[in-house]
Amino acid sequence: MSTQKPQASNILTSILDHNRLTGPNLSDWLRNLKLVLNLEHMGYVLNSKIPGPLPLGTTPEELETLEKWKEHDMRARCYMLASMTNELQKQHENMQNANEILLHLQELYGEHSRNARYEISRQLFRMRISEVLNVGDHVHKMIQLIE
């Protein structure tokens, strides 16, 4: 029974190998990453920030929980970085934790930014340059539509 988990893990991690994050494929990559991390029981680190310093009088159980979180976060970061293009790895290798990497990726490539780019492109393509407007006036008109 103990051999089933490594086999399942290897199969899922091969999904990340074959579906590297390139940027625009963020949602597909993230779905696959979550499968791998959830199998390893550490998907929770994607949604949690670095725990603050523990106060004096911390119990051994609390210390153990913090150490477990740090280990899971480090492993999640490794999965994330290993399944990115080299360029994206360089951009994210110095980030503190998996959550920070994910937030930055979502800012760069997330649905909101994709929708915003689409909407801007759609508005720009729909606009027609009027013969009466000079280029500067046309640019000002486009900026007003975007805002």
Residue pairs with C-beta under 8 A, 6 or more apart in sequence:
5 39
8 39
9 36
9 39
9 40
12 32
12 35
12 36
12 39
13 36
13 79
15 32
15 35
15 36
16 29
16 32
16 33
16 36
16 79
16 82
16 83
17 83
19 25
19 28
19 29
19 32
19 83
20 29
20 83
20 84
20 85
21 29
21 80
21 83
21 84
21 85
21 88
21 105
22 85
22 88
23 85
23 88
23 108
23 109
24 109
24 114
26 105
26 106
26 109
26 110
27 111
29 83
30 102
30 105
32 83
33 46
33 79
33 80
33 83
34 43
34 46
36 79
37 43
37 45
37 46
37 76
37 79
40 72
40 75
41 72
42 72
42 73
42 75
42 76
43 76
44 72
45 69
45 72
45 73
45 76
45 97
45 98
45 99
46 76
46 98
46 99
46 102
47 99
48 69
48 99
49 97
49 99
50 73
50 96
50 97
50 99
51 66
51 69
54 62
54 63
54 66
73 97
73 98
76 98
77 95
77 97
77 98
77 101
80 92
80 98
80 101
80 102
81 89
81 92
81 93
81 101
84 92
88 105
91 104
92 101
92 104
92 105
95 101
95 104
106 112
106 113
107 113
120 146
123 142
123 145
123 146
124 142
127 138
127 141
127 142
127 145
129 138
130 138
133 141
